[in-house]
Amino acid sequence: MTASPPPEIGLIIVGDEILSGKRADKHLPKLIELLSARGLQLAWADYVGDSPERITQTLKRAFASQAIVFSCGGIGATPDDHTRQCAAKALGRELQLHPRAEALIRERMQDTAKEQGIPYEPDRPDNVHRLNMGVFPAGAEIIPNPYNKIPGFTVGDVHFVPGFPVMAWPMMEWVLDTKYPHLFRRDAYVEQSVIVFGSMEATLTPLMEQVEREHPQVKVFSLPSVDHPQYGRHIDLGVKGAPADVEPAYRALLDGLAQLKVKLGPELVRT
């Protein structure tokens, strides 16, 4: 029996401020870094503004995808935060105050009052409002927040964290290390490629397709560049996958390039 392929990993970034350019997204490169350190790869990323309808549709696709998905942003309690409500709507579930989230938020409010030297007033309207940050779709699990205790939440394999990197990144790392260590493939993934000069991708495509047909366990990639500071105009052509699968596929790729009589440059290996 062949092992089933690992699930895809996706990322959703929520917020008008990203799409308007007021803030630059930092979550995409960071998640790629976190995944790479564990031998994993990001399969896709979606960006969506603060439209409840669009967020709901995006989350419906995420829940139906069977993928591991991280959603960053929009889980606060201000009028422009819609992610918690949209997640419940996408799932067809009610929103409920999570008891552990409530306890953590109350702890945070007590800590804040102590820091400010004022009494903690649990029934003060602003404190009551803060409890909305612990209102999640029914059945959700919490994601601990080491920065300020205000948790994120998980439903299935879709994980919701704040938009602030200082909170989101350790929370995403916690999710990976707690829920998915069985997927980690440290030292079990490699990319091997060669620099190709004086050729076009259209010329190389039949060879790429042939290698993928004959070696379905790997992926063939082609990264053209027109102004590389070292190699100038070239194509970085290679294969990626498990080392045992990459080796024969890469040999087949080199054999095909030899038959095409193209000029080759340095060979590159990335793990």
C-alpha positions in Angstrom: 0.0 0.0 0.0 1.2 3.5 -0.8 1.1 6.2 1.9 -1.5 8.9 1.3 -0.1 12.3 0.4 0.1 14.8 3.2 -2.7 17.4 3.4 -2.2 20.7 1.7 -1.4 23.7 3.8 -3.1 27.1 3.1 -3.1 30.6 4.4 -5.8 33.2 4.6 -5.0 36.8 5.3 -7.9 39.0 6.3 -8.0 42.8 6.4 -8.6 45.9 4.2 -5.4 47.3 5.5 -3.4 44.7 3.5 -5.3 45.2 0.3 -5.1 49.0 0.5 -1.4 48.9 1.1 -1.6 50.6 4.6 0.2 47.6 5.9 2.4 45.0 4.3 1.6 41.3 4.9 4.4 39.6 6.9 2.5 36.4 7.6 3.1 34.7 4.2 7.0 34.7 4.4 6.9 33.8 8.1 4.6 30.8 7.6 6.8 29.6 4.7 9.7 29.8 7.1 7.9 27.9 9.9 6.8 25.2 7.4 10.2 24.9 5.7 11.9 24.3 9.1 9.6 21.3 9.5 10.0 20.0 6.0 6.6 21.3 4.9 5.4 23.6 2.2 2.6 26.1 1.7 0.2 25.1 -1.1 -1.8 28.3 -1.4 -2.7 31.7 0.0 -5.8 33.8 -0.1 -6.1 37.5 0.7 -9.6 38.9 1.5 -10.7 42.3 2.8 -13.2 43.1 5.6 -16.3 42.0 3.6 -18.3 39.5 5.7 -19.7 37.9 2.5 -16.2 37.3 1.0 -14.8 36.1 4.3 -17.6 33.6 4.7 -17.2 32.2 1.2 -13.4 32.0 1.7 -13.8 30.1 5.0 -16.4 27.8 3.5 -13.8 26.8 0.9 -11.2 26.3 3.6 -13.4 24.1 5.8 -14.4 22.0 2.7 -10.8 21.7 1.4 -9.5 19.0 3.8 -6.4 21.3 4.0 -4.6 22.6 7.1 -5.4 26.3 7.0 -4.2 29.3 9.0 -6.4 32.4 9.0 -4.8 35.6 10.2 -6.7 38.6 11.3 -10.2 39.8 12.1 -10.8 37.9 15.3 -11.0 41.0 17.6 -14.1 42.6 18.9 -14.3 45.9 17.0 -16.9 46.6 14.3 -14.5 45.8 11.4 -13.6 42.4 12.9 -15.8 39.7 11.2 -13.8 36.5 11.1 -15.3 34.8 14.2 -18.9 35.5 13.0 -18.1 34.5 9.4 -16.5 31.2 10.6 -19.7 30.3 12.5 -21.8 31.2 9.5 -19.6 29.2 7.1 -19.9 26.2 9.5 -23.6 26.7 10.2 -23.0 26.8 13.9 -23.9 29.2 16.7 -21.4 31.5 18.4 -20.7 30.7 22.0 -18.5 32.2 24.7 -15.8 29.5 25.2 -15.4 28.9 28.9 -11.6 28.6 28.8 -11.3 31.7 26.6 -13.5 33.6 29.1 -11.2 32.6 31.9 -8.1 33.7 30.0 -9.6 37.0 29.0 -10.6 37.7 32.6 -7.1 36.9 33.6 -5.8 39.4 31.1 -8.2 42.0 32.3 -7.1 41.5 35.9 -3.4 41.7 34.9 -4.1 44.9 33.0 -5.9 46.5 36.0 -3.0 45.5 38.3 -0.4 47.0 35.9 -2.4 50.2 35.8 -2.9 50.3 39.6 -6.7 50.3 39.4 -9.3 47.9 40.7 -10.6 45.1 38.4 -14.2 45.7 37.6 -15.6 42.7 35.8 -19.0 44.2 35.1 -17.6 47.5 33.6 -19.1 47.8 30.1 -15.7 47.8 28.3 -14.6 44.7 30.2 -17.9 42.9 29.4 -17.3 43.8 25.7 -13.8 42.3 25.8 -15.4 38.9 26.5 -16.6 39.0 22.8 -13.0 38.1 21.9 -13.7 34.6 23.4 -17.0 34.1 21.4 -16.2 31.3 18.9 -18.2 28.9 16.8 -19.7 26.1 18.9 -17.2 23.2 19.3 -14.1 25.3 18.7 -10.9 24.7 20.6 -8.6 27.5 21.8 -5.1 28.3 20.6 -3.1 29.8 23.5 -1.6 33.3 23.0 1.7 33.7 24.9 1.8 37.4 24.3 -1.4 38.6 26.1 -3.4 35.4 26.9 -6.3 36.4 24.5 -6.7 33.1 22.6 -7.3 32.2 19.0 -9.4 29.2 18.1 -9.4 26.1 16.0 -12.2 24.2 14.2 -11.1 21.0 12.6 -7.9 21.8 10.7 -8.7 25.5 10.2 -6.8 27.7 12.7 -7.6 31.3 13.5 -5.0 33.7 15.0 -4.8 37.5 15.3 -3.3 39.8 12.7 -0.5 41.0 15.0 2.7 39.1 14.1 3.9 39.2 17.7 0.9 37.1 18.6 0.2 35.2 15.4 3.6 33.7 14.8 4.1 31.8 18.1 0.5 30.7 17.9 0.9 29.2 14.4 4.1 27.5 15.6 2.2 26.1 18.6 -0.4 24.7 16.2 2.2 23.0 14.0 4.2 21.5 16.9 1.2 20.4 18.9 -1.2 19.1 16.2 1.0 18.1 13.2 4.4 16.8 14.3 3.6 13.5 12.5 3.7 15.4 9.2 7.2 16.9 9.7 9.8 15.7 7.2 13.0 17.2 8.4 15.9 16.2 6.1 13.4 14.4 3.8 12.9 17.0 1.1 15.3 18.3 -1.5 15.3 20.5 -4.6 17.9 19.8 -7.3 18.2 22.0 -10.3 20.5 23.2 -13.0 21.0 26.6 -14.6 20.0 26.5 -18.3 21.2 29.2 -20.7 19.9 30.1 -24.1 16.6 28.2 -24.1 13.0 28.9 -23.8 10.4 27.4 -21.4 8.3 26.3 -24.3 11.3 24.3 -25.6 11.8 22.6 -22.2 8.1 22.0 -21.4 7.8 18.6 -23.2 10.8 17.3 -21.3 9.4 18.6 -18.0 6.1 16.8 -18.7 7.9 13.6 -19.6 9.9 13.6 -16.3 6.7 14.2 -14.3 4.9 11.4 -16.1 7.8 8.9 -15.5 8.4 10.1 -11.9 5.0 11.1 -10.5 6.4 11.4 -6.9 8.3 14.6 -7.8 7.4 18.0 -9.1 9.4 19.6 -11.9 9.9 23.4 -11.7 11.1 26.1 -14.0 12.1 29.5 -12.7 13.1 31.9 -15.5 15.1 35.1 -14.9 15.9 37.9 -17.3 18.3 40.0 -15.2 20.0 37.8 -12.6 23.1 39.6 -11.2 25.2 36.4 -11.6 23.7 34.3 -14.4 21.9 36.9 -16.5 19.1 35.5 -18.6 18.6 31.9 -17.7 16.1 29.2 -16.5 16.6 27.5 -13.1 15.2 24.0 -14.1 14.9 21.2 -11.6 12.9 18.7 -9.6 11.8 18.6 -5.9 10.6 15.9 -3.6 12.0 13.2 -1.4 15.7 12.6 -2.0 15.2 9.0 -3.1 12.7 10.1 -5.7 14.6 13.2 -6.8 17.8 11.5 -7.7 16.5 9.3 -10.6 14.1 12.1 -11.8 17.0 14.6 -11.9 19.2 12.2 -13.9 16.4 11.8 -16.4 16.1 15.6 -16.6 19.8 16.0 -17.3 19.7 13.2 -19.9 16.9 15.1 -21.6 18.8 18.4 -21.5 21.8 16.7 -23.1 19.6 15.5 -26.0 18.4 19.0 -26.5 22.0 20.2 -26.5 21.4 23.3 -24.4 24.1 25.1 -22.5 24.1 24.3 -18.8 25.5 26.2 -15.9 25.9 25.4 -12.2 23.9 22.7 -10.5 22.0 23.7 -7.3 20.8 21.7 -4.3 18.4 23.1 -1.7 17.0 21.2 1.3 
